[in-house]
Amino acid sequence: MPKMKTHRAAAKRYKVTASGKIMRLSAGKKHLLQHKSADRKRRMTGLCEVSETHLDLISKELPYKKYSR
């Protein structure tokens, strides 16, 4: 069997924690920031966990999650 390939776009978008959770950036923090309040922008900083509905799809794109840290 050949090796499975990691989806490179997914590898750049998601980070895997030591416990195996998949983390992503919050949406809405890239552009059009001038009309958003400072509180709203501060809430969007940092990483948040991927929802369970998308977990299976993302896990297929990252077959070697254990080694991606």
PQR file of N, CA, C, O and H, with PARSE charges and radii, in Angstrom:
ATOM      1  N   MET A   1       0.836  -1.196   0.000 -0.4000 1.5000
ATOM      2  CA  MET A   1       0.000   0.000   0.000 -0.0000 2.0000
ATOM      3  C   MET A   1       0.877   1.254   0.000  0.5500 1.7000
ATOM      4  O   MET A   1       1.856   1.325   0.743 -0.5500 1.4000
ATOM      5  N   PRO A   2       0.536   2.228  -0.818 -0.5600 1.5000
ATOM      6  CA  PRO A   2       1.279   3.492  -0.765  0.2800 2.0000
ATOM      7  C   PRO A   2       0.905   4.291   0.476  0.5500 1.7000
ATOM      8  O   PRO A   2      -0.120   4.048   1.113 -0.5500 1.4000
ATOM      9  N   LYS A   3       1.751   5.234   0.794 -0.4000 1.5000
ATOM     10  CA  LYS A   3       1.464   6.097   1.935 -0.0000 2.0000
ATOM     11  C   LYS A   3       0.283   7.020   1.612  0.5500 1.7000
ATOM     12  O   LYS A   3       0.057   7.385   0.458 -0.5500 1.4000
ATOM     13  H   LYS A   3       2.583   5.432   0.276  0.4000 1.0000
ATOM     14  N   MET A   4      -0.455   7.384   2.652 -0.4000 1.5000
ATOM     15  CA  MET A   4      -1.530   8.358   2.479 -0.0000 2.0000
ATOM     16  C   MET A   4      -0.919   9.752   2.475  0.5500 1.7000
ATOM     17  O   MET A   4       0.048  10.018   3.190 -0.5500 1.4000
ATOM     18  H   MET A   4      -0.271   7.087   3.589  0.4000 1.0000
ATOM     19  N   LYS A   5      -1.487  10.638   1.668 -0.4000 1.5000
ATOM     20  CA  LYS A   5      -0.965  11.999   1.605 -0.0000 2.0000
ATOM     21  C   LYS A   5      -1.803  12.923   2.485  0.5500 1.7000
ATOM     22  O   LYS A   5      -3.029  12.822   2.541 -0.5500 1.4000
ATOM     23  H   LYS A   5      -2.272  10.422   1.087  0.4000 1.0000
ATOM     24  N   THR A   6      -1.104  13.826   3.169 -0.4000 1.5000
ATOM     25  CA  THR A   6      -1.765  14.853   3.959 -0.0000 2.0000
ATOM     26  C   THR A   6      -2.238  15.958   3.037  0.5500 1.7000
ATOM     27  O   THR A   6      -1.512  16.369   2.132 -0.5500 1.4000
ATOM     28  H   THR A   6      -0.108  13.909   3.124  0.4000 1.0000
ATOM     29  N   HIS A   7      -3.449  16.441   3.260 -0.4000 1.5000
ATOM     30  CA  HIS A   7      -3.976  17.576   2.504 -0.0000 2.0000
ATOM     31  C   HIS A   7      -3.246  18.821   3.000  0.5500 1.7000
ATOM     32  O   HIS A   7      -3.445  19.246   4.139 -0.5500 1.4000
ATOM     33  H   HIS A   7      -4.039  16.106   3.995  0.4000 1.0000
ATOM     34  N   ARG A   8      -2.413  19.399   2.161 -0.4000 1.5000
ATOM     35  CA  ARG A   8      -1.505  20.461   2.608 -0.0000 2.0000
ATOM     36  C   ARG A   8      -2.244  21.731   3.038  0.5500 1.7000
ATOM     37  O   ARG A   8      -1.792  22.426   3.948 -0.5500 1.4000
ATOM     38  H   ARG A   8      -2.252  19.054   1.236  0.4000 1.0000
ATOM     39  N   ALA A   9      -3.364  22.039   2.399 -0.4000 1.5000
ATOM     40  CA  ALA A   9      -4.125  23.221   2.812 -0.0000 2.0000
ATOM     41  C   ALA A   9      -4.685  23.024   4.218  0.5500 1.7000
ATOM     42  O   ALA A   9      -4.720  23.966   5.009 -0.5500 1.4000
ATOM     43  H   ALA A   9      -3.731  21.474   1.660  0.4000 1.0000
ATOM     44  N   ALA A  10      -5.123  21.810   4.533 -0.4000 1.5000
ATOM     45  CA  ALA A  10      -5.649  21.524   5.867 -0.0000 2.0000
ATOM     46  C   ALA A  10      -4.526  21.555   6.899  0.5500 1.7000
ATOM     47  O   ALA A  10      -4.736  22.002   8.027 -0.5500 1.4000
ATOM     48  H   ALA A  10      -5.096  21.044   3.890  0.4000 1.0000
ATOM     49  N   ALA A  11      -3.349  21.089   6.530 -0.4000 1.5000
ATOM     50  CA  ALA A  11      -2.220  21.084   7.464 -0.0000 2.0000
ATOM     51  C   ALA A  11      -1.801  22.497   7.831  0.5500 1.7000
ATOM     52  O   ALA A  11      -1.307  22.733   8.933 -0.5500 1.4000
ATOM     53  H   ALA A  11      -3.179  20.725   5.614  0.4000 1.0000
ATOM     54  N   LYS A  12      -1.997  23.441   6.912 -0.4000 1.5000
ATOM     55  CA  LYS A  12      -1.647  24.831   7.194 -0.0000 2.0000
ATOM     56  C   LYS A  12      -2.733  25.535   8.009  0.5500 1.7000
ATOM     57  O   LYS A  12      -2.441  26.486   8.734 -0.5500 1.4000
ATOM     58  H   LYS A  12      -2.399  23.250   6.016  0.4000 1.0000
ATOM     59  N   ARG A  13      -3.972  25.080   7.897 -0.4000 1.5000
ATOM     60  CA  ARG A  13      -5.085  25.753   8.567 -0.0000 2.0000
ATOM     61  C   ARG A  13      -5.314  25.281   9.994  0.5500 1.7000
ATOM     62  O   ARG A  13      -5.777  26.060  10.828 -0.5500 1.4000
ATOM     63  H   ARG A  13      -4.209  24.307   7.308  0.4000 1.0000
ATOM     64  N   TYR A  14      -5.003  24.030  10.297 -0.4000 1.5000
ATOM     65  CA  TYR A  14      -5.350  23.456  11.585 -0.0000 2.0000
ATOM     66  C   TYR A  14      -4.105  23.055  12.356  0.5500 1.7000
ATOM     67  O   TYR A  14      -3.094  22.668  11.770 -0.5500 1.4000
ATOM     68  H   TYR A  14      -4.627  23.397   9.620  0.4000 1.0000
ATOM     69  N   LYS A  15      -4.190  23.152  13.688 -0.4000 1.5000
ATOM     70  CA  LYS A  15      -3.127  22.697  14.577 -0.0000 2.0000
ATOM     71  C   LYS A  15      -3.692  21.597  15.459  0.5500 1.7000
ATOM     72  O   LYS A  15      -4.861  21.638  15.840 -0.5500 1.4000
ATOM     73  H   LYS A  15      -5.012  23.466  14.164  0.4000 1.0000
ATOM     74  N   VAL A  16      -2.863  20.615  15.782 -0.4000 1.5000
ATOM     75  CA  VAL A  16      -3.289  19.510  16.626 -0.0000 2.0000
ATOM     76  C   VAL A  16      -2.608  19.655  17.976  0.5500 1.7000
ATOM     77  O   VAL A  16      -1.391  19.830  18.044 -0.5500 1.4000
ATOM     78  H   VAL A  16      -1.913  20.582  15.473  0.4000 1.0000
ATOM     79  N   THR A  17      -3.390  19.582  19.056 -0.4000 1.5000
ATOM     80  CA  THR A  17      -2.839  19.710  20.399 -0.0000 2.0000
ATOM     81  C   THR A  17      -2.252  18.367  20.836  0.5500 1.7000
ATOM     82  O   THR A  17      -2.404  17.357  20.148 -0.5500 1.4000
ATOM     83  H   THR A  17      -4.378  19.439  19.000  0.4000 1.0000
ATOM     84  N   ALA A  18      -1.587  18.373  21.977 -0.4000 1.5000
ATOM     85  CA  ALA A  18      -0.974  17.153  22.487 -0.0000 2.0000
ATOM     86  C   ALA A  18      -2.024  16.107  22.849  0.5500 1.7000
ATOM     87  O   ALA A  18      -1.755  14.908  22.788 -0.5500 1.4000
ATOM     88  H   ALA A  18      -1.464  19.193  22.535  0.4000 1.0000
ATOM     89  N   SER A  19      -3.212  16.557  23.223 -0.4000 1.5000
ATOM     90  CA  SER A  19      -4.277  15.612  23.574 -0.0000 2.0000
ATOM     91  C   SER A  19      -5.060  15.150  22.343  0.5500 1.7000
ATOM     92  O   SER A  19      -5.935  14.293  22.459 -0.5500 1.4000
ATOM     93  H   SER A  19      -3.431  17.532  23.273  0.4000 1.0000
ATOM     94  N   GLY A  20      -4.758  15.704  21.168 -0.4000 1.5000
ATOM     95  CA  GLY A  20      -5.392  15.248  19.942 -0.0000 2.0000
ATOM     96  C   GLY A  20      -6.516  16.124  19.440  0.5500 1.7000
ATOM     97  O   GLY A  20      -7.126  15.805  18.419 -0.5500 1.4000
ATOM     98  H   GLY A  20      -4.048  16.401  21.074  0.4000 1.0000
ATOM     99  N   LYS A  21      -6.814  17.227  20.126 -0.4000 1.5000
ATOM    100  CA  LYS A  21      -7.857  18.134  19.646 -0.0000 2.0000
ATOM    101  C   LYS A  21      -7.348  18.891  18.424  0.5500 1.7000
ATOM    102  O   LYS A  21      -6.155  19.171  18.309 -0.5500 1.4000
ATOM    103  H   LYS A  21      -6.318  17.487  20.955  0.4000 1.0000
ATOM    104  N   ILE A  22      -8.262  19.219  17.516 -0.4000 1.5000
ATOM    105  CA  ILE A  22      -7.913  19.995  16.334 -0.0000 2.0000
ATOM    106  C   ILE A  22      -8.377  21.423  16.572  0.5500 1.7000
ATOM    107  O   ILE A  22      -9.549  21.664  16.862 -0.5500 1.4000
ATOM    108  H   ILE A  22      -9.231  18.991  17.610  0.4000 1.0000
ATOM    109  N   MET A  23      -7.451  22.369  16.448 -0.4000 1.5000
ATOM    110  CA  MET A  23      -7.738  23.772  16.712 -0.0000 2.0000
ATOM    111  C   MET A  23      -7.699  24.554  15.395  0.5500 1.7000
ATOM    112  O   MET A  23      -6.971  24.204  14.467 -0.5500 1.4000
ATOM    113  H   MET A  23      -6.499  22.173  16.212  0.4000 1.0000
ATOM    114  N   ARG A  24      -8.502  25.620  15.341 -0.4000 1.5000
ATOM    115  CA  ARG A  24      -8.564  26.475  14.156 -0.0000 2.0000
ATOM    116  C   ARG A  24      -8.596  27.929  14.602  0.5500 1.7000
ATOM    117  O   ARG A  24      -8.861  28.224  15.768 -0.5500 1.4000
ATOM    118  H   ARG A  24      -9.094  25.904  16.095  0.4000 1.0000
ATOM    119  N   LEU A  25      -8.322  28.842  13.663 -0.4000 1.5000
ATOM    120  CA  LEU A  25      -8.434  30.260  13.951 -0.0000 2.0000
ATOM    121  C   LEU A  25      -9.898  30.682  13.927  0.5500 1.7000
ATOM    122  O   LEU A  25     -10.707  30.087  13.215 -0.5500 1.4000
ATOM    123  H   LEU A  25      -8.107  28.603  12.716  0.4000 1.0000
ATOM    124  N   SER A  26     -10.233  31.693  14.695 -0.4000 1.5000
ATOM    125  CA  SER A  26     -11.589  32.227  14.677 -0.0000 2.0000
ATOM    126  C   SER A  26     -11.837  32.965  13.365  0.5500 1.7000
ATOM    127  O   SER A  26     -10.937  33.609  12.827 -0.5500 1.4000
ATOM    128  H   SER A  26      -9.576  32.176  15.274  0.4000 1.0000
ATOM    129  N   ALA A  27     -13.045  32.867  12.865 -0.4000 1.5000
ATOM    130  CA  ALA A  27     -13.404  33.524  11.611 -0.0000 2.0000
ATOM    131  C   ALA A  27     -13.653  35.004  11.841  0.5500 1.7000
ATOM    132  O   ALA A  27     -14.079  35.403  12.925 -0.5500 1.4000
ATOM    133  H   ALA A  27     -13.776  32.344  13.303  0.4000 1.0000
ATOM    134  N   GLY A  28     -13.391  35.821  10.826 -0.4000 1.5000
ATOM    135  CA  GLY A  28     -13.730  37.227  10.867 -0.0000 2.0000
ATOM    136  C   GLY A  28     -12.634  38.147  11.343  0.5500 1.7000
ATOM    137  O   GLY A  28     -12.915  39.299  11.673 -0.5500 1.4000
ATOM    138  H   GLY A  28     -13.045  35.496   9.945  0.4000 1.0000
ATOM    139  N   LYS A  29     -11.388  37.688  11.394 -0.4000 1.5000
ATOM    140  CA  LYS A  29     -10.309  38.517  11.937 -0.0000 2.0000
ATOM    141  C   LYS A  29      -9.293  38.924  10.870  0.5500 1.7000
ATOM    142  O   LYS A  29      -8.250  39.486  11.207 -0.5500 1.4000
ATOM    143  H   LYS A  29     -11.160  36.752  11.126  0.4000 1.0000
ATOM    144  N   LYS A  30      -9.568  38.657   9.608 -0.4000 1.5000
ATOM    145  CA  LYS A  30      -8.584  38.922   8.561 -0.0000 2.0000
ATOM    146  C   LYS A  30      -8.686  40.319   7.959  0.5500 1.7000
ATOM    147  O   LYS A  30      -7.667  40.981   7.762 -0.5500 1.4000
ATOM    148  H   LYS A  30     -10.415  38.201   9.335  0.4000 1.0000
ATOM    149  N   HIS A  31      -9.894  40.773   7.666 -0.4000 1.5000
ATOM    150  CA  HIS A  31     -10.033  42.092   7.027 -0.0000 2.0000
ATOM    151  C   HIS A  31     -11.370  42.687   7.437  0.5500 1.7000
ATOM    152  O   HIS A  31     -12.154  42.049   8.140 -0.5500 1.4000
ATOM    153  H   HIS A  31     -10.722  40.236   7.825  0.4000 1.0000
ATOM    154  N   LEU A  32     -11.626  43.918   6.992 -0.4000 1.5000
ATOM    155  CA  LEU A  32     -12.821  44.689   7.369 -0.0000 2.0000
ATOM    156  C   LEU A  32     -12.910  44.866   8.885  0.5500 1.7000
ATOM    157  O   LEU A  32     -13.969  44.671   9.482 -0.5500 1.4000
ATOM    158  H   LEU A  32     -10.988  44.436   6.421  0.4000 1.0000
ATOM    159  N   LEU A  33     -11.796  45.234   9.493 -0.4000 1.5000
ATOM    160  CA  LEU A  33     -11.728  45.331  10.947 -0.0000 2.0000
ATOM    161  C   LEU A  33     -12.061  46.719  11.471  0.5500 1.7000
ATOM    162  O   LEU A  33     -12.251  46.880  12.677 -0.5500 1.4000
ATOM    163  H   LEU A  33     -10.935  45.392   9.009  0.4000 1.0000
ATOM    164  N   GLN A  34     -12.138  47.728  10.607 -0.4000 1.5000
ATOM    165  CA  GLN A  34     -12.278  49.090  11.103 -0.0000 2.0000
ATOM    166  C   GLN A  34     -13.636  49.335  11.756  0.5500 1.7000
ATOM    167  O   GLN A  34     -13.732  50.171  12.654 -0.5500 1.4000
ATOM    168  H   GLN A  34     -11.983  47.597   9.628  0.4000 1.0000
ATOM    169  N   HIS A  35     -14.682  48.636  11.336 -0.4000 1.5000
ATOM    170  CA  HIS A  35     -15.994  48.875  11.936 -0.0000 2.0000
ATOM    171  C   HIS A  35     -16.305  47.927  13.092  0.5500 1.7000
ATOM    172  O   HIS A  35     -17.348  48.070  13.731 -0.5500 1.4000
ATOM    173  H   HIS A  35     -14.603  47.956  10.606  0.4000 1.0000
ATOM    174  N   LYS A  36     -15.433  46.969  13.376 -0.4000 1.5000
ATOM    175  CA  LYS A  36     -15.657  46.034  14.485 -0.0000 2.0000
ATOM    176  C   LYS A  36     -15.079  46.630  15.763  0.5500 1.7000
ATOM    177  O   LYS A  36     -14.041  47.291  15.742 -0.5500 1.4000
ATOM    178  H   LYS A  36     -14.586  46.853  12.858  0.4000 1.0000
ATOM    179  N   SER A  37     -15.761  46.385  16.866 -0.4000 1.5000
ATOM    180  CA  SER A  37     -15.321  46.960  18.139 -0.0000 2.0000
ATOM    181  C   SER A  37     -14.075  46.230  18.635  0.5500 1.7000
ATOM    182  O   SER A  37     -13.788  45.112  18.206 -0.5500 1.4000
ATOM    183  H   SER A  37     -16.604  45.848  16.884  0.4000 1.0000
ATOM    184  N   ALA A  38     -13.350  46.863  19.529 -0.4000 1.5000
ATOM    185  CA  ALA A  38     -12.138  46.268  20.081 -0.0000 2.0000
ATOM    186  C   ALA A  38     -12.470  45.015  20.878  0.5500 1.7000
ATOM    187  O   ALA A  38     -11.710  44.047  20.860 -0.5500 1.4000
ATOM    188  H   ALA A  38     -13.583  47.771  19.878  0.4000 1.0000
ATOM    189  N   ASP A  39     -13.606  45.030  21.580 -0.4000 1.5000
ATOM    190  CA  ASP A  39     -14.020  43.846  22.338 -0.0000 2.0000
ATOM    191  C   ASP A  39     -14.276  42.666  21.409  0.5500 1.7000
ATOM    192  O   ASP A  39     -13.880  41.534  21.689 -0.5500 1.4000
ATOM    193  H   ASP A  39     -14.223  45.817  21.594  0.4000 1.0000
ATOM    194  N   ARG A  40     -14.941  42.953  20.311 -0.4000 1.5000
ATOM    195  CA  ARG A  40     -15.270  41.899  19.351 -0.0000 2.0000
ATOM    196  C   ARG A  40     -14.004  41.326  18.724  0.5500 1.7000
ATOM    197  O   ARG A  40     -13.887  40.113  18.553 -0.5500 1.4000
ATOM    198  H   ARG A  40     -15.264  43.872  20.083  0.4000 1.0000
ATOM    199  N   LYS A  41     -13.055  42.199  18.381 -0.4000 1.5000
ATOM    200  CA  LYS A  41     -11.802  41.736  17.783 -0.0000 2.0000
ATOM    201  C   LYS A  41     -10.976  40.934  18.787  0.5500 1.7000
ATOM    202  O   LYS A  41     -10.309  39.969  18.415 -0.5500 1.4000
ATOM    203  H   LYS A  41     -13.151  43.185  18.520  0.4000 1.0000
ATOM    204  N   ARG A  42     -11.021  41.331  20.055 -0.4000 1.5000
ATOM    205  CA  ARG A  42     -10.277  40.612  21.083 -0.0000 2.0000
ATOM    206  C   ARG A  42     -10.852  39.212  21.297  0.5500 1.7000
ATOM    207  O   ARG A  42     -10.108  38.267  21.559 -0.5500 1.4000
ATOM    208  H   ARG A  42     -11.563  42.115  20.357  0.4000 1.0000
ATOM    209  N   ARG A  43     -12.157  39.083  21.188 -0.4000 1.5000
ATOM    210  CA  ARG A  43     -12.783  37.760  21.343 -0.0000 2.0000
ATOM    211  C   ARG A  43     -12.404  36.822  20.201  0.5500 1.7000
ATOM    212  O   ARG A  43     -12.426  35.601  20.361 -0.5500 1.4000
ATOM    213  H   ARG A  43     -12.761  39.851  20.975  0.4000 1.0000
ATOM    214  N   MET A  44     -12.056  37.393  19.049 -0.4000 1.5000
ATOM    215  CA  MET A  44     -11.719  36.573  17.887 -0.0000 2.0000
ATOM    216  C   MET A  44     -10.258  36.138  17.856  0.5500 1.7000
ATOM    217  O   MET A  44      -9.879  35.340  16.999 -0.5500 1.4000
ATOM    218  H   MET A  44     -12.038  38.384  18.918  0.4000 1.0000
ATOM    219  N   THR A  45      -9.424  36.646  18.777 -0.4000 1.5000
ATOM    220  CA  THR A  45      -8.019  36.253  18.772 -0.0000 2.0000
ATOM    221  C   THR A  45      -7.863  34.846  19.330  0.5500 1.7000
ATOM    222  O   THR A  45      -8.726  34.336  20.045 -0.5500 1.4000
ATOM    223  H   THR A  45      -9.732  37.294  19.473  0.4000 1.0000
ATOM    224  N   GLY A  46      -6.754  34.246  18.988 -0.4000 1.5000
ATOM    225  CA  GLY A  46      -6.461  32.922  19.517 -0.0000 2.0000
ATOM    226  C   GLY A  46      -7.134  31.814  18.732  0.5500 1.7000
ATOM    227  O   GLY A  46      -7.785  32.052  17.715 -0.5500 1.4000
ATOM    228  H   GLY A  46      -6.053  34.661  18.408  0.4000 1.0000
ATOM    229  N   LEU A  47      -6.963  30.612  19.221 -0.4000 1.5000
ATOM    230  CA  LEU A  47      -7.496  29.425  18.565 -0.0000 2.0000
ATOM    231  C   LEU A  47      -8.762  28.958  19.258  0.5500 1.7000
ATOM    232  O   LEU A  47      -8.947  29.191  20.453 -0.5500 1.4000
ATOM    233  H   LEU A  47      -6.434  30.419  20.048  0.4000 1.0000
ATOM    234  N   CYS A  48      -9.634  28.297  18.503 -0.4000 1.5000
ATOM    235  CA  CYS A  48     -10.800  27.659  19.092 -0.0000 2.0000
ATOM    236  C   CYS A  48     -10.894  26.249  18.513  0.5500 1.7000
ATOM    237  O   CYS A  48     -10.317  25.952  17.467 -0.5500 1.4000
ATOM    238  H   CYS A  48      -9.483  28.109  17.532  0.4000 1.0000
ATOM    239  N   GLU A  49     -11.614  25.411  19.197 -0.4000 1.5000
ATOM    240  CA  GLU A  49     -11.690  24.008  18.817 -0.0000 2.0000
ATOM    241  C   GLU A  49     -12.638  23.823  17.635  0.5500 1.7000
ATOM    242  O   GLU A  49     -13.629  24.542  17.504 -0.5500 1.4000
ATOM    243  H   GLU A  49     -12.083  25.652  20.046  0.4000 1.0000
ATOM    244  N   VAL A  50     -12.326  22.858  16.781 -0.4000 1.5000
ATOM    245  CA  VAL A  50     -13.167  22.540  15.632 -0.0000 2.0000
ATOM    246  C   VAL A  50     -14.428  21.842  16.137  0.5500 1.7000
ATOM    247  O   VAL A  50     -14.351  21.019  17.050 -0.5500 1.4000
ATOM    248  H   VAL A  50     -11.521  22.274  16.887  0.4000 1.0000
ATOM    249  N   SER A  51     -15.595  22.160  15.551 -0.4000 1.5000
ATOM    250  CA  SER A  51     -16.843  21.555  15.998 -0.0000 2.0000
ATOM    251  C   SER A  51     -16.880  20.076  15.627  0.5500 1.7000
ATOM    252  O   SER A  51     -16.181  19.624  14.720 -0.5500 1.4000
ATOM    253  H   SER A  51     -15.657  22.828  14.810  0.4000 1.0000
ATOM    254  N   GLU A  52     -17.703  19.345  16.346 -0.4000 1.5000
ATOM    255  CA  GLU A  52     -17.774  17.893  16.136 -0.0000 2.0000
ATOM    256  C   GLU A  52     -18.348  17.538  14.775  0.5500 1.7000
ATOM    257  O   GLU A  52     -18.077  16.456  14.255 -0.5500 1.4000
ATOM    258  H   GLU A  52     -18.270  19.712  17.083  0.4000 1.0000
ATOM    259  N   THR A  53     -19.143  18.437  14.185 -0.4000 1.5000
ATOM    260  CA  THR A  53     -19.728  18.140  12.880 -0.0000 2.0000
ATOM    261  C   THR A  53     -18.670  18.084  11.784  0.5500 1.7000
ATOM    262  O   THR A  53     -18.840  17.362  10.802 -0.5500 1.4000
ATOM    263  H   THR A  53     -19.363  19.317  14.608  0.4000 1.0000
ATOM    264  N   HIS A  54     -17.575  18.840  11.937 -0.4000 1.5000
ATOM    265  CA  HIS A  54     -16.522  18.866  10.927 -0.0000 2.0000
ATOM    266  C   HIS A  54     -15.328  17.996  11.286  0.5500 1.7000
ATOM    267  O   HIS A  54     -14.394  17.870  10.494 -0.5500 1.4000
ATOM    268  H   HIS A  54     -17.437  19.428  12.735  0.4000 1.0000
ATOM    269  N   LEU A  55     -15.346  17.401  12.459 -0.4000 1.5000
ATOM    270  CA  LEU A  55     -14.178  16.670  12.954 -0.0000 2.0000
ATOM    271  C   LEU A  55     -13.813  15.490  12.054  0.5500 1.7000
ATOM    272  O   LEU A  55     -12.633  15.271  11.780 -0.5500 1.4000
ATOM    273  H   LEU A  55     -16.105  17.503  13.103  0.4000 1.0000
ATOM    274  N   ASP A  56     -14.800  14.730  11.592 -0.4000 1.5000
ATOM    275  CA  ASP A  56     -14.518  13.569  10.748 -0.0000 2.0000
ATOM    276  C   ASP A  56     -13.932  13.984   9.400  0.5500 1.7000
ATOM    277  O   ASP A  56     -13.018  13.336   8.891 -0.5500 1.4000
ATOM    278  H   ASP A  56     -15.759  14.908  11.814  0.4000 1.0000
ATOM    279  N   LEU A  57     -14.461  15.069   8.824 -0.4000 1.5000
ATOM    280  CA  LEU A  57     -13.963  15.531   7.526 -0.0000 2.0000
ATOM    281  C   LEU A  57     -12.514  15.988   7.622  0.5500 1.7000
ATOM    282  O   LEU A  57     -11.701  15.677   6.751 -0.5500 1.4000
ATOM    283  H   LEU A  57     -15.204  15.596   9.238  0.4000 1.0000
ATOM    284  N   ILE A  58     -12.193  16.724   8.677 -0.4000 1.5000
ATOM    285  CA  ILE A  58     -10.831  17.238   8.837 -0.0000 2.0000
ATOM    286  C   ILE A  58      -9.874  16.108   9.194  0.5500 1.7000
ATOM    287  O   ILE A  58      -8.714  16.126   8.779 -0.5500 1.4000
ATOM    288  H   ILE A  58     -12.854  16.977   9.384  0.4000 1.0000
ATOM    289  N   SER A  59     -10.342  15.136   9.950 -0.4000 1.5000
ATOM    290  CA  SER A  59      -9.490  14.012  10.319 -0.0000 2.0000
ATOM    291  C   SER A  59      -9.072  13.197   9.101  0.5500 1.7000
ATOM    292  O   SER A  59      -7.975  12.639   9.077 -0.5500 1.4000
ATOM    293  H   SER A  59     -11.283  15.121  10.287  0.4000 1.0000
ATOM    294  N   LYS A  60      -9.940  13.123   8.085 -0.4000 1.5000
ATOM    295  CA  LYS A  60      -9.580  12.421   6.851 -0.0000 2.0000
ATOM    296  C   LYS A  60      -8.484  13.167   6.093  0.5500 1.7000
ATOM    297  O   LYS A  60      -7.649  12.550   5.432 -0.5500 1.4000
ATOM    298  H   LYS A  60     -10.831  13.577   8.105  0.4000 1.0000
ATOM    299  N   GLU A  61      -8.490  14.493   6.191 -0.4000 1.5000
ATOM    300  CA  GLU A  61      -7.475  15.281   5.495 -0.0000 2.0000
ATOM    301  C   GLU A  61      -6.133  15.244   6.211  0.5500 1.7000
ATOM    302  O   GLU A  61      -5.098  15.496   5.593 -0.5500 1.4000
ATOM    303  H   GLU A  61      -9.168  14.995   6.728  0.4000 1.0000
ATOM    304  N   LEU A  62      -6.135  14.932   7.516 -0.4000 1.5000
ATOM    305  CA  LEU A  62      -4.905  14.880   8.310 -0.0000 2.0000
ATOM    306  C   LEU A  62      -4.705  13.458   8.825  0.5500 1.7000
ATOM    307  O   LEU A  62      -4.959  13.196  10.001 -0.5500 1.4000
ATOM    308  H   LEU A  62      -6.976  14.728   8.018  0.4000 1.0000
ATOM    309  N   PRO A  63      -4.255  12.532   7.974 -0.5600 1.5000
ATOM    310  CA  PRO A  63      -4.138  11.142   8.413  0.2800 2.0000
ATOM    311  C   PRO A  63      -3.046  10.922   9.446  0.5500 1.7000
ATOM    312  O   PRO A  63      -3.121   9.958  10.207 -0.5500 1.4000
ATOM    313  N   TYR A  64      -2.022  11.790   9.502 -0.4000 1.5000
ATOM    314  CA  TYR A  64      -0.912  11.604  10.442 -0.0000 2.0000
ATOM    315  C   TYR A  64      -0.941  12.681  11.517  0.5500 1.7000
ATOM    316  O   TYR A  64       0.051  13.369  11.754 -0.5500 1.4000
ATOM    317  H   TYR A  64      -1.961  12.574   8.883  0.4000 1.0000
ATOM    318  N   LYS A  65      -2.101  12.817  12.167 -0.4000 1.5000
ATOM    319  CA  LYS A  65      -2.270  13.834  13.202 -0.0000 2.0000
ATOM    320  C   LYS A  65      -1.276  13.649  14.348  0.5500 1.7000
ATOM    321  O   LYS A  65      -0.794  14.618  14.936 -0.5500 1.4000
ATOM    322  H   LYS A  65      -2.908  12.258  11.975  0.4000 1.0000
ATOM    323  N   LYS A  66      -0.987  12.409  14.644 -0.4000 1.5000
ATOM    324  CA  LYS A  66      -0.109  12.099  15.772 -0.0000 2.0000
ATOM    325  C   LYS A  66       1.283  12.691  15.589  0.5500 1.7000
ATOM    326  O   LYS A  66       1.954  13.014  16.569 -0.5500 1.4000
ATOM    327  H   LYS A  66      -1.378  11.622  14.166  0.4000 1.0000
ATOM    328  N   TYR A  67       1.718  12.835  14.342 -0.4000 1.5000
ATOM    329  CA  TYR A  67       3.072  13.284  14.065 -0.0000 2.0000
ATOM    330  C   TYR A  67       3.140  14.713  13.564  0.5500 1.7000
ATOM    331  O   TYR A  67       4.212  15.174  13.173 -0.5500 1.4000
ATOM    332  H   TYR A  67       1.173  12.572  13.546  0.4000 1.0000
ATOM    333  N   SER A  68       2.020  15.428  13.565 -0.4000 1.5000
ATOM    334  CA  SER A  68       2.005  16.765  12.945 -0.0000 2.0000
ATOM    335  C   SER A  68       2.353  17.868  13.934  0.5500 1.7000
ATOM    336  O   SER A  68       2.298  19.043  13.573 -0.5500 1.4000
ATOM    337  H   SER A  68       1.149  15.054  13.883  0.4000 1.0000
ATOM    338  N   ARG A  69       2.708  17.528  15.165 -0.4000 1.5000
ATOM    339  CA  ARG A  69       3.027  18.557  16.163 -0.0000 2.0000
ATOM    340  C   ARG A  69       4.425  19.073  16.014  0.5500 1.7000
ATOM    341  O   ARG A  69       4.847  19.942  16.778 -0.5500 1.4000
ATOM    342  H   ARG A  69       2.752  16.573  15.458  0.4000 1.0000
TER
END
